Structure formats: structure tokens, C-alpha cells
Amino acid sequence: MTEIYRLLPYLKPYKTVIFSGLLCNVLYVFSQFFSFALIVPFIRILFDSANAVAENPGFSWNINQLLDWFSFQVTQIRDDFGIFNALLFVAGLYIVITFVSNLFRYLAMYFLAPLRNGVTKDLRNEMFQKILILPLAFFSEQRRGDLISRMTNDINDIERVTRALLFGVKDFTYLIVFLTTLFIISAKMMLVVFVILPPTIYIINIIGKSLKRNSDRLQAKFGLKVSLIEESISGLRMIKSYNVFDLMNQKFSAVNRDYVRFHNRILRRQGLSSPVTELFVVAAAIVVIGVGGDLVLSGKLSAEVLILFIILFFRLLPPARSFAGMFFTIQSGRAAIQRIFAVFDAPNVIVEHENPVKLATFNDSIVYKNVSFAYPSAPEKLVLNKVSFELSKGKTLAIVGPSGGGKSTLVDLLPRFHDCDSGEILIDGIPIKNMSLADLRSKIGIVSQHSTLFNDTIFNNITFGMPNISLEMVEHAAKIAHAHEFIMAMENGYYSRLSDGGSNLSGGQRQRLNIARAVLRNPDILILDEATSALDTESEHMVQEALKALLQDRTAMIIAHRLSTIQYADEIMVIDNGELVEKGTHHELINKDGLYKRLVDSQTFIKP
């Protein structure tokens, strides 16, 4: 149950409402106890006036003396006002105590509501923050749908665990108070009852372990289901074009069938909690009636006390059921807690320097020194192997080579999306690991092959992450990116809302908005990762014009497969199998007649 202990720190900020809620629950339990204690004087006055208490025994927490004290008070009212008024008094007092009892019950729920919602809010906030700071390598090994499932469904399960724990405290208090009372009334009857308890606990424990196993599988299947939904929506165009509706339906139906199968198992096992608990209570009640009847007949116990004992014992059934249900809920929730904390425990390998060096402006050069890197999932396979080069300020470096050679990984190391395993990267002689991430990334702008746009206005997409930007500044950036005309042609101009991923725009339009964002950011260093590879010829021409304006007097690293777009770079670097194999200008590399020349020749439209 170590998973439950990990939730305790999240309860600490709510200790005031926890104390208030638990106090109200305790008061609710005791007011319930007093309401049932009225049964004895009621029965004595109504059915057995000979046993009415004539002398005041004094108030005491001793159960027998407490019952006698109640009986004496009611006897006085009967003698003064008559038996009917005495019964009315008991009935009225019972109503008042029941009202107070339910008031405390409501107040407990009132105080604990912020806790139940607050813990899930805090967990979601922390998980979202964790997802944002985790390295990109983490997400290459995780399904996006599964992460969404953990943040939604699994955290909802934790809310149920929190609720079960809180109400479990109330039920536990209820059981302790009433069991103690029953033990005081007749220890003999309670000792006989406890003989039945061990096998009941054993059965409940077996069911609980089965719930834990099936909950693990259920959470995994739910994550797979959400992943499949997310992938299907993202790839809907491909599904339609390849006419694979039946295939996708079969895959989803299989996953959904497995999910329902495990869910049914859990529901069936959870359904055992009430019957098992009720069976125990009924079996114990039969023992109580038999043993208690013998005590009454032998004169060792009064009939009204036996009736109270039986009523209190049967009143234990709801909290006993609830307490058993709490155990099953916790067992089911342990799987969700494990999945949540698996994300929390994921190592953040991108570590900030304790005393980062401030880089005011970029003045000199970027240097890669013997940089090597391998992904954690395949540490034996080097993606980059001792790569070294220098890029001076204001120069453009083009990076080319076969697919899978390590080009994108090379540029991803500069903003520290990953950290190199050996070697180092320096900006103006300062290792980038000695800079703060915010400072480093503020000097870098990225335009990638896959344009990233959000379900928001065009204005907010261009100004993303940049506060206090005027419309005039956004228009200026859009004009440089050749985006102003198509933006103004839209219904609401810069305040037109984009659909998810900007799907209501063409590929060229989406890319030009990304370029406008980079222009507005005005970074010292620019990274272009296949910025035009997914565009048609006309769109590529427009984007190339925007990129020329963006590259003016700027330090740039450009990855390109279309070699016609980088012939005039200051330097071209050829990467193959993670190694730097060639470096020079376009004409120098053509004259070398090496890998670059073969790549150029394979693109017949290029005229060297």
C-alpha cells in the first residue's frame, strides 16, 4: 500500500478542511449514537413502567449509567406530564438529534468537497508541468493517448480513492464507537461475533488482490483505447484515402472489447463487497440473537438492552459495507496511482545549472566539440558520433545527408531538447549546459517541417509566448513572412480563429504563419528543419521568399532535403550515419565528387 502513502503530501495543503470535515464526521457518529440510546428509555416507559428509573444515577459516559440517566429524565417527564407527553418528548428529542446528526453529515461533505477536487486539480497541474519539462526522448517511447488517459481517467480514479479514504475515516470511527458500545453492553456476545470476522477479512483480501490485477490491465487498455482514438482522428485523411474503415473498426472493437471484459471483471468483484459484508453481519446477528436471548432468559441482560444491541448491530451494516467498498476502491485505485507517479518519477535529464551564466547577446559563434548522442531507448546505437564544427555569427550553415543520419537530432541539441552524451556545445565560449534554459531558448527561433498552430486566433498564434505585442508589430511580421494578404482575406482578419492544427489553411499558409511568429520573436539564432519539404512548388516559392527575409543578417542552421534551397549557404555540412563526412561550399563539395555530389545528382532538377 505504499502507493497510498505517496498521496499523503497532496493532502497537507488542505489540513484545515480535513480537520473540520473529520470533526463533523465524528460529531455525526456520536449524534447517531445518542439517537439510538433514546430507544432504551422509550421502551422502558412504554412497555415496562416497573423498570422505570426512580432515582437520578447522574450523567456518565458509562453505557449502562448513561442509559439509566436517560431513563430517569424520561421517567420524570412521564410522572409530571403523563406517559403520552413523555413519549412525545422522546420522539421530539429524537427528531432534534437526527437533524443535528444530518447537519454534521452535510457539513462534513461541505468541508471535504474542496479537498476531493483540490487534490485532483493539484495532481493534474503537476502532471501537466511535468509533461512540459520532460525531454522529447520520453515522448518517443510513450503513446500520446496513454498520457491523456493518465491525466484524465487515472486522476479521476485517484479522486475516488481520496473520497474513499475520507469517508473510510468516518466509517471507521462509526465502527469503533458502535463496536466499543456493543462490547461494553455484552462482551460475551461480541467475542462470539469476532469468531466470524477472520474468514470474512480473508475473503475480502482475496477479492481485493484480484481487483488490483484487473485494474492494472483496465488502465492500460483504456490508455490504448484513447491512443487509438487520438491516432484515428489525427490520421483520418489517411484512413479515408486508403479505405481502411473495416481495419480500424476491427482494431478499435478488439481494444474496446478487452476493456469491457476487464471492466466487467472489476464490477463483478466490487459487487461482492456488499453480499460478503451483509452475509457476515446476518450470520453474526443470528449468533447475537441466540446468545443474547439466552442472557435475557437467564436474567443477565434486560430485554430492552438486547433490542438496543440488535439495532446497533444491524446499524453497523451500512458503514461496514462502505468500509469494505473503500478497501476495494483503494485496491482498484492503486493501479491509477502507479501510472500517475510513473510520469512524476520519470527522470528529467535536462537539468538546469544551479548558477546559470547570463548570455546578454550572441556576439561570436556556435561551437560543437566532439558531440556524441544516443537515445535512451537504444544506448548502444550512436545517433551522432564525435561531431565537431563552428558556425560564426551571421553565417548560414546547411545540413544535408541521407534520411536517418542524425541531422534533426544535431540541431535539437542546441536548444537542449536533448543533452549530448559526450562532448559539449558552446555559444560565445559558454557551454550551453551552464545557461538557463529560458535564456538559451529565448535566443533561438525554430521553423520546422510540421507547422505548429493552435486552436486560437491568428493573432494569438503569431504572438505565442510573447506578451504586450501590438497589432502593428504582428502585421509587420506577417508582411515580411508574405502572410498579410491571405490573413486579411479571412473573415475576421488577424482575429480569425484557426481550427485544430490550422487545418482550415493550406500548408504554405500554415508555414508562413510559423515564419511570421519567428520574425516577431526576432531570434539571434534560427533553426530551419525541413521548412519547405512538405510544400508544393508555388507554396515553396512564397515560403522561400519569406525565409530570405527572415535570414537577413541572422545566424542560421538549415536542414534541407531539397538541395536547390541551400546552394548559396555560407557552408554546407554532410551528415551520414551520425558522422560529419563532408564540409564546404556547394561548389567545393561538387568538386570533391563525394556523397554531396551523389545527392545532388539524384535530384535531377538541380543544375550544379
C-alpha positions as CSV (number, residue, x, y, z in Angstrom):
1,M,0.0,0.0,0.0
2,T,3.0,2.3,-0.5
3,E,1.1,4.0,-3.3
4,I,-1.4,5.4,-0.8
5,Y,1.4,7.0,1.3
6,R,2.5,8.9,-1.8
7,L,-0.8,10.7,-1.9
8,L,-0.5,12.0,1.7
9,P,1.7,15.0,0.8
10,Y,-1.1,16.2,-1.5
11,L,-3.4,16.3,1.5
12,K,-1.2,18.6,3.5
13,P,-2.4,22.0,2.0
14,Y,-5.9,21.0,3.0
15,K,-5.3,20.1,6.6
16,T,-7.8,22.8,7.8
17,V,-10.7,21.4,5.8
18,I,-9.6,17.8,6.6
19,F,-9.7,18.6,10.4
20,S,-13.1,20.4,10.0
21,G,-14.6,17.6,7.9
22,L,-13.3,14.8,10.2
23,L,-14.5,16.7,13.3
24,C,-18.0,17.0,11.7
25,N,-17.9,13.3,10.9
26,V,-17.0,12.3,14.5
27,L,-19.8,14.6,15.8
28,Y,-22.2,12.9,13.3
29,V,-21.2,9.5,14.6
30,F,-21.8,10.4,18.2
31,S,-25.1,12.2,17.5
32,Q,-26.2,8.9,15.8
33,F,-25.1,7.0,18.9
34,F,-27.2,9.3,21.2
35,S,-30.2,9.0,18.9
36,F,-30.1,5.2,19.3
37,A,-29.5,5.5,23.0
38,L,-33.0,7.0,23.3
39,I,-34.5,3.7,22.4
40,V,-34.0,2.2,25.8
41,P,-35.9,4.8,27.9
42,F,-38.6,4.8,25.2
43,I,-39.1,1.1,25.5
44,R,-38.9,1.2,29.3
45,I,-41.5,3.9,29.6
46,L,-43.9,2.4,27.0
47,F,-43.7,-1.3,27.9
48,D,-42.2,-1.8,31.3
49,S,-43.0,1.0,33.7
50,A,-42.0,-1.1,36.6
51,N,-38.4,-0.8,35.5
52,A,-38.6,2.9,35.1
53,V,-35.6,4.6,36.9
54,A,-36.9,6.4,40.0
55,E,-33.5,7.8,41.3
56,N,-31.1,10.0,39.4
57,P,-28.0,7.9,38.7
58,G,-26.1,11.0,37.5
59,F,-24.7,11.6,33.9
60,S,-21.8,9.4,33.0
61,W,-20.1,8.0,29.8
62,N,-20.6,4.6,31.3
63,I,-23.0,3.0,28.8
64,N,-25.3,1.4,31.5
65,Q,-25.3,4.5,33.7
66,L,-25.9,6.7,30.6
67,L,-29.0,4.6,29.6
68,D,-30.3,4.8,33.2
69,W,-29.8,8.6,33.2
70,F,-31.8,8.9,30.0
71,S,-34.5,6.7,31.5
72,F,-34.6,8.8,34.7
73,Q,-35.1,12.0,32.7
74,V,-38.0,10.5,30.7
75,T,-39.5,9.0,33.9
76,Q,-39.6,12.5,35.5
77,I,-41.4,13.8,32.4
78,R,-43.8,10.9,32.5
79,D,-44.6,11.5,36.2
80,D,-45.0,15.2,35.7
81,F,-46.8,15.4,32.4
82,G,-48.1,11.9,31.6
83,I,-46.9,9.0,29.6
84,F,-48.1,10.4,26.2
85,N,-46.2,13.6,26.7
86,A,-43.2,11.7,27.8
87,L,-43.3,9.7,24.5
88,L,-43.8,13.0,22.6
89,F,-40.7,14.4,24.3
90,V,-38.6,11.3,23.4
91,A,-39.9,11.5,19.8
92,G,-39.2,15.2,19.6
93,L,-35.7,14.8,21.0
94,Y,-35.0,12.0,18.5
95,I,-36.0,14.4,15.7
96,V,-33.7,17.1,17.0
97,I,-30.8,14.8,17.4
98,T,-31.4,13.3,13.9
99,F,-31.5,16.9,12.5
100,V,-28.2,17.7,14.2
101,S,-26.7,14.4,13.1
102,N,-27.6,15.1,9.4
103,L,-26.4,18.7,9.7
104,F,-23.0,17.4,10.8
105,R,-23.1,14.9,8.0
106,Y,-23.7,17.7,5.5
107,L,-21.1,20.0,7.0
108,A,-18.5,17.1,6.7
109,M,-19.3,16.8,3.0
110,Y,-19.3,20.6,2.6
111,F,-15.8,20.9,4.2
112,L,-14.3,17.9,2.3
113,A,-15.6,18.9,-1.2
114,P,-12.6,21.3,-1.8
115,L,-10.2,18.6,-0.7
116,R,-11.6,16.0,-3.2
117,N,-11.5,18.4,-6.1
118,G,-8.3,20.2,-4.9
119,V,-6.2,17.0,-4.9
120,T,-7.1,16.1,-8.4
121,K,-6.5,19.7,-9.5
122,D,-3.0,19.7,-7.9
123,L,-2.2,16.3,-9.5
124,R,-3.3,17.5,-13.0
125,N,-1.3,20.7,-12.6
126,E,1.8,18.9,-11.5
127,M,1.4,16.3,-14.3
128,F,0.9,18.9,-16.9
129,Q,4.0,20.8,-15.7
130,K,6.0,17.6,-15.7
131,I,4.9,16.7,-19.2
132,L,6.1,20.2,-20.4
133,I,9.6,19.8,-18.9
134,L,10.3,16.2,-19.8
135,P,12.8,15.7,-22.6
136,L,11.5,14.8,-26.0
137,A,13.0,11.4,-25.8
138,F,10.4,10.5,-23.1
139,F,7.6,11.0,-25.6
140,S,9.2,8.9,-28.3
141,E,8.6,5.9,-26.0
142,Q,5.0,6.9,-24.9
143,R,1.7,7.0,-26.6
144,R,0.1,10.4,-26.5
145,G,-3.3,8.8,-25.9
146,D,-2.0,6.9,-22.9
147,L,-0.6,10.1,-21.4
148,I,-4.0,11.8,-21.9
149,S,-5.6,8.8,-20.2
150,R,-3.4,9.2,-17.2
151,M,-4.2,12.8,-16.9
152,T,-7.9,12.3,-17.1
153,N,-9.2,8.8,-16.3
154,D,-6.4,7.8,-13.9
155,I,-6.6,11.0,-11.9
156,N,-10.4,10.6,-11.7
157,D,-9.7,7.2,-10.1
158,I,-7.4,8.9,-7.6
159,E,-10.3,11.3,-6.7
160,R,-12.4,8.2,-5.9
161,V,-9.5,6.9,-3.8
162,T,-9.3,10.2,-1.9
163,R,-13.1,10.2,-1.4
164,A,-13.0,6.6,-0.2
165,L,-10.2,7.4,2.3
166,L,-12.0,10.4,3.8
167,F,-15.3,8.6,4.1
168,G,-13.4,5.5,5.3
169,V,-12.3,7.5,8.3
170,K,-16.0,8.3,9.1
171,D,-17.0,4.7,8.7
172,F,-14.0,3.5,10.8
173,T,-15.0,6.0,13.6
174,Y,-18.6,4.7,13.3
175,L,-17.5,1.1,13.6
176,I,-15.1,1.8,16.5
177,V,-17.7,3.8,18.5
178,F,-20.5,1.3,17.9
179,L,-18.4,-1.8,18.4
180,T,-17.0,-0.4,21.6
181,T,-20.5,0.3,22.8
182,L,-21.6,-3.2,21.9
183,F,-18.6,-4.7,23.6
184,I,-19.5,-2.7,26.8
185,I,-23.1,-3.9,26.7
186,S,-22.1,-7.6,26.3
187,A,-18.5,-8.7,25.9
188,K,-19.7,-12.3,25.6
189,M,-21.8,-11.7,22.6
190,M,-19.1,-9.6,20.8
191,L,-16.4,-12.2,21.4
192,V,-18.7,-14.8,19.7
193,V,-19.2,-12.3,16.8
194,F,-15.4,-11.9,16.3
195,V,-15.0,-15.6,15.6
196,I,-16.8,-15.0,12.3
197,L,-14.6,-12.0,11.4
198,P,-11.3,-13.6,10.2
199,P,-12.7,-15.7,7.3
200,T,-14.6,-12.6,6.1
201,I,-11.4,-10.5,6.1
202,Y,-9.6,-13.3,4.2
203,I,-12.3,-13.4,1.5
204,I,-12.3,-9.6,1.1
205,N,-8.5,-9.6,0.8
206,I,-8.6,-12.2,-2.0
207,I,-11.1,-10.2,-3.9
208,G,-9.0,-7.0,-3.4
209,K,-5.9,-8.6,-4.9
210,S,-7.9,-9.7,-7.9
211,L,-9.2,-6.2,-8.3
212,K,-5.7,-4.8,-8.3
213,R,-4.5,-7.1,-11.0
214,N,-7.5,-6.4,-13.2
215,S,-7.3,-2.6,-12.6
216,D,-3.7,-2.6,-13.9
217,R,-4.9,-4.2,-17.1
218,L,-8.0,-2.0,-17.3
219,Q,-6.0,1.2,-17.1
220,A,-3.6,0.0,-19.8
221,K,-6.5,-0.9,-22.1
222,F,-8.1,2.5,-21.5
223,G,-4.8,4.2,-22.4
224,L,-4.6,2.1,-25.6
225,K,-8.2,3.0,-26.4
226,V,-7.6,6.7,-26.1
227,S,-4.4,6.4,-28.1
228,L,-6.3,4.7,-30.9
229,I,-9.0,7.3,-30.9
230,E,-6.4,10.1,-31.0
231,E,-4.4,8.4,-33.8
232,S,-7.5,7.8,-35.8
233,I,-8.7,11.4,-35.6
234,S,-5.2,12.6,-36.5
235,G,-4.9,10.2,-39.4
236,L,-8.5,10.5,-40.6
237,R,-7.4,11.7,-44.1
238,M,-5.1,8.6,-44.5
239,I,-7.8,6.3,-43.2
240,K,-10.3,7.6,-45.7
241,S,-7.9,7.7,-48.6
242,Y,-6.8,4.1,-48.1
243,N,-10.4,3.0,-47.4
244,V,-9.4,1.1,-44.2
245,F,-12.6,1.7,-42.2
246,D,-13.0,-2.0,-41.5
247,L,-9.4,-2.5,-40.3
248,M,-9.7,0.5,-37.9
249,N,-13.1,-0.6,-36.7
250,Q,-11.7,-4.1,-36.0
251,K,-8.7,-2.7,-34.1
252,F,-10.9,-0.4,-32.0
253,S,-13.5,-3.1,-31.4
254,A,-10.9,-5.5,-30.2
255,V,-9.4,-3.0,-27.8
256,N,-12.8,-1.9,-26.6
257,R,-13.9,-5.5,-26.1
258,D,-10.8,-6.2,-23.9
259,Y,-11.5,-3.0,-22.0
260,V,-15.1,-4.0,-21.3
261,R,-14.1,-7.5,-20.4
262,F,-11.7,-6.3,-17.7
263,H,-14.2,-3.7,-16.6
264,N,-16.8,-6.4,-16.1
265,R,-14.4,-8.4,-14.0
266,I,-13.8,-5.4,-11.8
267,L,-17.5,-4.6,-11.4
268,R,-18.3,-8.2,-10.6
269,R,-15.6,-8.4,-7.9
270,Q,-16.6,-5.0,-6.5
271,G,-20.2,-6.3,-6.4
272,L,-19.1,-9.0,-4.0
273,S,-18.3,-6.4,-1.2
274,S,-21.9,-5.9,-0.1
275,P,-23.0,-9.5,-0.2
276,V,-19.9,-10.7,1.7
277,T,-20.3,-8.0,4.3
278,E,-24.0,-8.5,4.7
279,L,-23.6,-12.2,5.0
280,F,-21.1,-11.7,7.8
281,V,-23.5,-9.3,9.6
282,V,-26.5,-11.6,9.2
283,A,-24.5,-14.6,10.5
284,A,-23.2,-12.6,13.4
285,A,-26.7,-11.3,14.1
286,I,-28.1,-14.8,14.4
287,V,-25.4,-15.6,16.9
288,V,-26.2,-12.4,18.8
289,I,-29.9,-13.2,18.9
290,G,-29.2,-16.7,20.1
291,V,-26.6,-15.8,22.8
292,G,-28.5,-12.6,23.8
293,G,-31.8,-14.5,24.1
294,D,-30.1,-16.9,26.5
295,L,-28.7,-14.0,28.6
296,V,-32.2,-12.4,28.8
297,L,-33.8,-15.7,29.8
298,S,-31.2,-16.2,32.5
299,G,-31.7,-12.6,33.8
300,K,-28.2,-11.4,33.0
301,L,-29.4,-8.9,30.4
302,S,-32.6,-6.8,30.1
303,A,-34.8,-7.2,27.0
304,E,-34.6,-3.5,26.1
305,V,-30.8,-3.6,26.2
306,L,-30.8,-6.7,23.9
307,I,-33.1,-4.8,21.5
308,L,-30.7,-1.9,21.5
309,F,-27.8,-4.2,21.0
310,I,-29.5,-5.8,18.0
311,I,-30.5,-2.4,16.5
312,L,-27.0,-1.1,16.9
313,F,-25.5,-4.2,15.5
314,F,-27.7,-4.0,12.3
315,R,-26.9,-0.3,12.1
316,L,-23.3,-1.4,11.6
317,L,-24.2,-2.9,8.2
318,P,-24.1,0.4,6.1
319,P,-20.7,1.6,7.4
320,A,-19.3,-2.0,7.2
321,R,-20.4,-2.2,3.6
322,S,-18.9,1.2,2.9
323,F,-15.6,0.3,4.7
324,A,-15.3,-2.8,2.6
325,G,-16.1,-0.8,-0.5
326,M,-13.4,1.6,0.5
327,F,-10.9,-1.2,0.6
328,F,-11.9,-2.4,-2.9
329,T,-11.8,1.2,-4.3
330,I,-8.3,1.7,-2.9
331,Q,-7.2,-1.6,-4.5
332,S,-8.6,-0.5,-7.8
333,G,-7.0,2.9,-7.5
334,R,-3.5,1.7,-6.7
335,A,-3.0,0.9,-10.4
336,A,-4.0,4.5,-11.3
337,I,-1.7,5.9,-8.7
338,Q,1.2,3.8,-10.0
339,R,0.6,5.1,-13.6
340,I,0.4,8.7,-12.4
341,F,3.6,8.5,-10.4
342,A,5.4,6.7,-13.2
343,V,5.2,10.0,-15.0
344,F,6.2,12.0,-11.9
345,D,9.2,9.8,-11.4
346,A,10.4,9.9,-15.0
347,P,13.9,11.5,-14.8
348,N,14.2,14.9,-16.2
349,V,17.6,14.5,-17.8
350,I,17.7,18.2,-18.9
351,V,18.9,19.6,-15.7
352,E,19.2,23.4,-15.1
353,H,22.5,24.8,-13.8
354,E,22.3,26.0,-10.2
355,N,24.1,29.2,-11.0
356,P,23.5,29.8,-14.7
357,V,25.6,32.2,-16.8
358,K,23.7,35.0,-18.4
359,L,24.3,35.5,-22.1
360,A,23.3,39.1,-22.8
361,T,23.7,39.0,-26.6
362,F,25.0,36.5,-29.1
363,N,28.2,38.0,-30.5
364,D,30.6,35.4,-31.8
365,S,30.0,31.8,-32.7
366,I,28.3,28.4,-32.0
367,V,30.8,25.6,-31.5
368,Y,30.1,21.8,-31.4
369,K,33.0,19.9,-29.8
370,N,33.1,16.1,-30.3
371,V,29.4,15.8,-29.7
372,S,28.0,12.3,-29.4
373,F,24.5,11.2,-28.7
374,A,22.3,8.1,-28.4
375,Y,18.6,7.8,-27.4
376,P,18.0,6.2,-24.0
377,S,15.8,3.5,-25.7
378,A,18.9,2.3,-27.7
379,P,22.0,3.5,-25.9
380,E,24.3,1.2,-27.9
381,K,23.4,2.9,-31.2
382,L,25.0,6.3,-31.6
383,V,22.9,8.8,-33.5
384,L,25.8,11.3,-33.5
385,N,29.4,10.3,-33.3
386,K,32.0,12.9,-32.3
387,V,30.7,15.7,-34.5
388,S,32.7,19.0,-34.4
389,F,32.1,22.3,-36.3
390,E,31.9,26.0,-35.8
391,L,29.2,28.4,-37.0
392,S,30.1,32.1,-36.9
393,K,27.6,34.8,-36.2
394,G,25.7,36.0,-39.3
395,K,26.5,32.9,-41.3
396,T,24.2,30.2,-42.7
397,L,25.1,26.6,-42.2
398,A,23.2,24.0,-44.3
399,I,23.0,20.4,-43.0
400,V,22.2,17.7,-45.5
401,G,22.5,13.9,-45.8
402,P,20.5,10.7,-46.1
403,S,17.4,10.3,-44.0
404,G,18.0,9.0,-40.5
405,G,21.6,10.3,-40.5
406,G,21.1,12.4,-37.4
407,K,20.5,15.9,-38.8
408,S,17.4,16.8,-36.8
409,T,19.0,15.4,-33.6
410,L,22.1,17.6,-34.3
411,V,20.0,20.8,-34.3
412,D,17.8,19.6,-31.4
413,L,20.8,19.5,-29.1
414,L,21.3,23.3,-29.5
415,P,18.1,24.3,-27.6
416,R,18.7,21.4,-25.3
417,F,15.7,19.3,-26.4
418,H,18.2,16.6,-25.7
419,D,21.6,16.7,-24.0
420,C,24.7,15.2,-25.7
421,D,26.2,12.1,-24.0
422,S,29.7,13.3,-24.6
423,G,31.4,16.5,-25.9
424,E,29.9,19.9,-25.5
425,I,28.2,22.8,-27.3
426,L,29.2,26.4,-26.7
427,I,27.8,29.7,-27.6
428,D,30.3,32.6,-27.4
429,G,32.6,30.2,-25.5
430,I,29.9,29.4,-22.8
431,P,28.8,25.8,-22.5
432,I,25.0,25.8,-23.1
433,K,24.6,23.5,-20.0
434,N,25.8,26.5,-17.9
435,M,23.0,28.7,-19.2
436,S,19.4,28.8,-18.0
437,L,17.0,27.1,-20.4
438,A,14.9,30.2,-20.7
439,D,17.9,32.4,-21.5
440,L,19.2,29.9,-24.1
441,R,15.9,29.2,-25.8
442,S,15.0,32.9,-25.9
443,K,17.8,33.4,-28.5
444,I,16.7,30.6,-30.7
445,G,13.8,30.5,-33.2
446,I,12.7,27.3,-34.9
447,V,10.7,26.7,-38.1
448,S,10.1,23.0,-38.6
449,Q,8.6,20.9,-41.3
450,H,5.5,20.4,-39.3
451,S,4.0,23.8,-38.6
452,T,2.5,24.0,-35.1
453,L,-0.6,26.1,-34.8
454,F,-3.2,26.1,-32.0
455,N,-7.0,26.3,-31.9
456,D,-6.9,30.1,-31.3
457,T,-6.8,33.3,-33.3
458,I,-4.2,34.1,-35.9
459,F,-3.0,37.0,-33.7
460,N,-2.5,34.8,-30.7
461,N,-0.8,32.1,-32.8
462,I,1.8,34.6,-34.1
463,T,2.3,36.2,-30.7
464,F,2.5,32.8,-29.0
465,G,4.6,33.2,-25.8
466,M,5.2,36.9,-26.4
467,P,3.2,39.3,-24.2
468,N,2.4,43.0,-24.9
469,I,2.6,42.8,-28.7
470,S,0.7,45.3,-30.7
471,L,-1.3,44.6,-33.9
472,E,1.0,46.8,-35.9
473,M,4.0,44.6,-34.9
474,V,2.1,41.5,-35.8
475,E,1.2,43.0,-39.2
476,H,4.8,43.9,-39.9
477,A,6.0,40.4,-39.1
478,A,3.2,38.9,-41.3
479,K,4.1,41.1,-44.2
480,I,7.8,40.0,-44.0
481,A,6.5,36.4,-44.0
482,H,4.2,37.1,-47.0
483,A,1.2,36.2,-44.9
484,H,-0.6,39.5,-44.6
485,E,-2.6,39.2,-47.7
486,F,-4.3,35.9,-47.0
487,I,-4.8,36.8,-43.4
488,M,-6.7,40.0,-44.4
489,A,-8.8,37.9,-46.9
490,M,-10.2,35.9,-44.0
491,E,-13.5,37.0,-42.3
492,N,-12.0,38.4,-39.1
493,G,-8.5,39.1,-40.3
494,Y,-5.9,38.6,-37.6
495,Y,-8.7,37.7,-35.2
496,S,-9.9,34.8,-37.3
497,R,-9.9,31.6,-35.4
498,L,-7.9,28.6,-36.6
499,S,-9.1,25.0,-36.4
500,D,-7.0,22.3,-34.7
501,G,-3.5,22.4,-36.2
502,G,-4.6,25.1,-38.6
503,S,-6.3,22.6,-40.8
504,N,-8.5,25.3,-42.4
505,L,-5.3,26.8,-44.0
506,S,-3.1,25.4,-46.8
507,G,0.3,24.0,-46.0
508,G,2.0,27.1,-47.3
509,Q,-0.2,29.4,-45.3
510,R,0.4,27.5,-42.1
511,Q,4.2,27.6,-42.7
512,R,4.1,31.4,-43.4
513,L,2.3,31.9,-40.1
514,N,5.1,30.0,-38.4
515,I,7.7,32.2,-40.1
516,A,5.8,35.3,-39.0
517,R,6.0,34.0,-35.5
518,A,9.8,33.6,-35.9
519,V,10.1,37.1,-37.4
520,L,8.2,38.6,-34.5
521,R,10.4,36.7,-32.0
522,N,13.5,38.1,-33.7
523,P,15.9,35.4,-32.5
524,D,19.7,35.7,-32.7
525,I,19.9,32.1,-34.0
526,L,17.5,30.5,-36.4
527,I,16.9,26.8,-37.0
528,L,15.0,25.7,-40.1
529,D,14.3,22.0,-40.1
530,E,12.9,20.9,-43.5
531,A,10.8,24.1,-43.5
532,T,9.7,23.7,-47.2
533,S,9.8,20.0,-47.7
534,A,6.1,19.4,-47.4
535,L,5.0,22.2,-49.7
536,D,4.0,22.4,-53.4
537,T,6.1,24.4,-55.8
538,E,4.0,27.6,-55.6
539,S,3.8,27.5,-51.8
540,E,7.5,26.7,-51.6
541,H,8.3,29.8,-53.6
542,M,6.3,32.0,-51.3
543,V,7.8,30.4,-48.2
544,Q,11.3,30.8,-49.7
545,E,10.8,34.5,-50.2
546,A,9.6,34.7,-46.6
547,L,12.7,32.7,-45.4
548,K,15.1,35.0,-47.3
549,A,13.7,38.0,-45.4
550,L,13.9,36.1,-42.2
551,L,17.5,35.0,-42.7
552,Q,18.7,38.6,-43.3
553,D,21.8,39.2,-41.1
554,R,20.9,36.2,-39.0
555,T,22.8,33.1,-37.8
556,A,21.1,30.1,-39.2
557,M,21.2,26.3,-39.3
558,I,19.2,24.8,-42.1
559,I,18.2,21.2,-42.7
560,A,17.0,20.5,-46.2
561,H,16.4,17.6,-48.5
562,R,15.7,19.9,-51.5
563,L,19.3,20.8,-52.1
564,S,18.3,23.6,-54.5
565,T,17.2,25.6,-51.5
566,I,20.6,25.7,-49.8
567,Q,23.2,26.1,-52.6
568,Y,24.0,29.6,-51.5
569,A,24.6,28.8,-47.9
570,D,27.9,30.0,-46.5
571,E,28.8,26.4,-45.6
572,I,27.2,23.0,-46.2
573,M,27.8,20.1,-43.9
574,V,27.0,16.5,-44.9
575,I,26.0,14.1,-42.1
576,D,25.8,10.3,-42.7
577,N,25.2,7.7,-40.0
578,G,25.8,10.2,-37.3
579,E,29.2,11.4,-38.6
580,L,30.4,14.5,-40.3
581,V,31.7,13.3,-43.7
582,E,32.0,16.4,-45.8
583,K,32.0,20.2,-45.3
584,G,32.4,23.2,-47.6
585,T,30.5,25.4,-50.1
586,H,28.2,24.0,-52.7
587,H,30.9,24.2,-55.5
588,E,33.7,22.9,-53.2
589,L,31.6,19.8,-52.4
590,I,30.6,19.3,-56.0
591,N,34.2,19.3,-57.0
592,K,35.0,16.7,-54.2
593,D,32.7,14.2,-56.1
594,G,31.6,12.6,-52.8
595,L,28.3,12.0,-51.0
596,Y,27.0,15.5,-51.6
597,K,27.7,15.2,-55.3
598,R,25.7,12.0,-55.4
599,L,22.8,13.6,-53.5
600,V,22.8,16.5,-56.0
601,D,22.9,14.1,-59.0
602,S,19.9,12.2,-57.6
603,Q,17.9,15.4,-57.7
604,T,18.0,15.9,-61.4
605,F,16.3,19.2,-61.3
606,I,19.4,20.8,-59.7
607,K,21.9,22.2,-62.2
608,P,25.3,22.2,-60.4
